[in-house]
Amino acid sequence: MKDPSFRRSLTLFRAFMREQDDPAVAYGLLARDAADQVERYVKLDGRVVVDVGGGSGHFTREFRRRGAHSYLFEPDAAELAAEPAEGTVVADGYLLPLAEGAADVCFSSNVLEHVADPQTFLSEMVRVTRPGGLIYVSFTNWLSPWGGHEWAPWHYLGAERARARFERRSGRAAKHRLGENLFEIGVGSTLRHVRGRGDVDLVCARSRYWPVLPELVPRLPGLREFATWNLLLILRRCS
């Protein structure tokens, strides 16, 4: 699918709406789309790719399908597939069991909003990436329509109220709780942090799913916190 395009955005949105019923289709499509984005900057064939927080392993499998030596590091064993990909490691993203500069590409999709200290998490991603290597990180910003995850968009009325509403209407416990496994991360504050770092160059900042001019929205203070939906950062580790 051409990126950006209305067709791509609509296809991803439809798959996303079926995530609970058919996660394999939804995440398989997202993995192919993410791999396409990575390959705009570096060919995956023969590269070492570290997938941090990739859960069920859809991204790792797609990277391997394209010839990469990809390894999944996931802190929550409950998130892994019934048969995890070979080489999967249960490990904390704050302290990866890897040597400095081990990866050509360090990848993280929709994880940063689930960590209490995103700056330290990013620093660890940078550490394990070789000089000149690529860092791909995307996250759902708190004030976007999906910021509250399963209890969105009611998070605009307050996290506790939104979570209680979800549990009352669905009859099951919410997966996420603000301040425990979901955090209020913003677009502007993250961009300021990344631009202020001396160990990475910001190659691209864009709305991951936006169908037109995806690099424009994150440049608009205020509006970007609501409209970006999911911020994608492409970073390159400095020599």
C-alpha positions in Angstrom: 0.0 0.0 0.0 1.2 3.4 -0.9 2.2 5.5 2.2 0.7 8.0 2.8 -2.7 7.4 1.1 -6.3 7.3 2.0 -6.5 3.7 0.9 -3.7 2.7 3.3 -5.2 4.6 6.2 -8.6 3.1 5.7 -7.3 -0.4 5.3 -5.3 -0.1 8.6 -8.3 1.4 10.4 -10.6 -1.4 9.3 -8.1 -4.0 10.4 -7.6 -2.1 13.7 -11.4 -2.2 14.3 -11.2 -6.0 14.1 -8.2 -6.3 16.4 -10.2 -8.0 19.2 -11.8 -10.5 16.9 -8.9 -11.2 14.5 -5.6 -10.0 16.0 -3.5 -12.1 13.6 -4.9 -10.2 10.6 -4.7 -6.8 12.2 -1.2 -7.1 13.5 0.1 -9.0 10.5 -1.0 -6.1 8.3 0.5 -3.6 10.7 3.8 -5.5 10.8 4.0 -5.4 7.0 3.3 -1.7 7.0 5.9 -1.0 9.6 8.5 -3.1 7.8 7.8 -1.1 4.6 8.4 2.1 6.6 11.7 0.8 8.0 12.8 -0.2 4.5 12.5 3.4 3.3 15.7 4.0 5.2 17.5 0.6 5.3 17.1 -2.7 3.6 16.3 -5.4 6.2 18.0 -8.3 4.4 21.0 -9.4 6.5 20.5 -6.7 9.2 20.2 -7.4 12.9 16.8 -6.1 14.1 15.9 -5.8 17.8 12.1 -5.7 18.4 11.5 -4.3 21.9 8.1 -5.0 23.4 6.8 -6.8 20.3 4.4 -9.0 22.2 3.1 -11.8 20.1 6.0 -11.5 17.6 4.3 -10.4 14.4 6.9 -7.7 13.7 9.8 -10.1 14.4 8.4 -12.7 12.0 7.8 -10.0 9.3 11.4 -8.8 9.7 12.7 -12.3 9.4 10.5 -12.9 6.3 12.4 -10.1 4.7 15.8 -11.6 5.5 16.7 -9.8 8.8 18.2 -11.5 11.8 15.4 -10.3 14.2 15.1 -11.0 17.9 12.1 -10.2 20.2 12.6 -8.8 23.7 9.3 -8.8 25.6 9.0 -8.0 29.4 5.6 -9.7 29.8 5.6 -13.4 29.2 1.8 -13.3 29.1 2.0 -11.2 25.9 4.0 -13.8 24.0 2.4 -16.1 21.4 1.7 -19.7 22.4 4.8 -20.7 20.4 7.2 -17.7 20.6 9.7 -17.1 17.7 13.0 -18.8 18.2 15.4 -16.5 20.0 12.7 -14.7 22.0 13.9 -13.3 25.3 11.8 -12.2 28.3 13.6 -9.0 29.2 13.0 -5.5 30.5 13.2 -2.7 27.9 15.0 -0.5 30.4 17.9 -3.0 30.6 18.3 -5.1 27.5 20.7 -8.0 27.7 22.6 -6.8 24.7 26.1 -5.3 24.1 26.3 -1.7 23.0 25.8 -1.3 19.3 24.6 -4.8 18.7 21.7 -3.9 16.4 21.5 -2.3 13.0 17.8 -1.4 13.7 16.1 -1.1 17.1 12.4 -1.2 16.7 9.5 -0.4 19.1 5.8 -0.2 18.1 3.2 1.2 20.5 5.3 0.6 23.7 6.4 4.0 24.8 3.0 5.0 26.3 3.2 1.9 28.5 6.5 2.7 30.3 6.8 5.1 33.3 10.2 6.5 32.1 10.2 6.9 28.3 13.4 8.8 28.3 15.4 5.9 29.9 13.6 3.5 27.6 14.7 5.5 24.6 18.3 5.7 25.9 18.4 1.9 26.1 17.2 1.6 22.5 19.9 4.1 21.5 22.6 2.2 23.4 22.0 -1.1 21.7 22.0 0.5 18.2 25.3 0.7 16.3 26.5 4.2 15.3 24.7 5.1 12.1 22.0 2.5 12.9 18.3 3.2 12.8 15.8 3.6 15.7 12.1 3.2 14.9 9.8 4.1 17.7 6.1 4.9 17.6 3.5 5.5 20.4 -0.1 6.5 20.9 -0.1 10.0 22.5 -2.4 10.4 25.5 -4.6 13.2 24.1 -5.3 11.4 20.8 -8.7 9.8 20.3 -7.2 6.4 21.1 -5.1 7.6 24.0 -7.1 5.8 26.6 -6.8 2.5 24.6 -9.8 0.2 25.3 -11.6 2.9 27.3 -11.1 5.6 24.7 -12.4 8.2 23.9 -13.9 8.5 27.3 -10.5 9.2 28.8 -11.1 12.9 27.9 -13.6 12.9 30.8 -11.0 11.4 33.2 -9.1 8.1 33.3 -10.9 6.6 36.3 -14.3 7.4 35.0 -13.4 6.0 31.5 -12.1 2.8 33.0 -15.1 2.3 35.2 -17.4 2.9 32.3 -15.6 0.3 30.2 -15.8 -2.3 32.9 -19.4 -1.6 33.6 -20.4 -1.8 30.0 -18.2 -4.7 28.9 -18.5 -6.8 32.1 -14.7 -7.4 32.2 -11.7 -5.8 33.8 -9.9 -3.2 31.8 -6.4 -4.2 30.7 -4.9 -0.8 31.3 -4.8 1.4 34.4 -3.3 5.0 34.2 -0.1 5.3 36.1 0.5 1.5 36.2 0.7 0.3 32.6 -0.5 3.3 30.7 1.0 6.8 30.9 0.2 10.4 29.7 2.8 10.9 27.0 2.7 13.9 24.7 3.9 14.7 21.2 5.5 18.1 22.0 7.4 17.0 25.1 8.8 13.9 23.3 9.9 15.8 20.3 11.7 18.4 22.5 13.5 15.6 24.4 14.6 13.8 21.2 15.8 17.1 19.6 17.8 17.9 22.7 19.7 14.6 22.7 23.2 14.5 21.5 23.4 10.8 20.7 20.7 10.7 17.9 19.7 12.7 14.8 16.0 13.1 14.2 15.4 11.8 10.7 11.7 12.0 10.6 8.7 12.7 12.9 5.3 11.9 11.4 1.8 10.8 12.2 2.1 7.0 11.6 -1.4 6.6 10.1 -2.2 10.0 8.6 -3.3 9.8 5.0 -1.9 13.1 3.7 1.1 15.3 4.7 2.0 13.1 7.7 5.0 15.2 8.7 2.9 18.4 9.0 0.6 17.5 11.9 3.4 17.0 14.5 4.7 20.5 13.7 1.5 22.2 14.9 1.6 22.9 18.6 -1.6 22.2 20.5 -3.4 20.5 17.5 -0.7 17.8 17.3 -1.6 16.5 20.7 -5.0 15.5 19.4 -4.6 15.0 15.7 -1.3 13.0 15.5 -3.0 9.9 16.9 0.3 7.9 16.8 3.7 9.6 16.6 6.4 7.8 14.6 10.0 8.8 15.1 12.8 7.7 12.9 16.1 8.3 14.6 19.7 7.6 13.6 22.4 7.0 16.2 25.2 9.5 16.0 28.7 8.3 15.3 
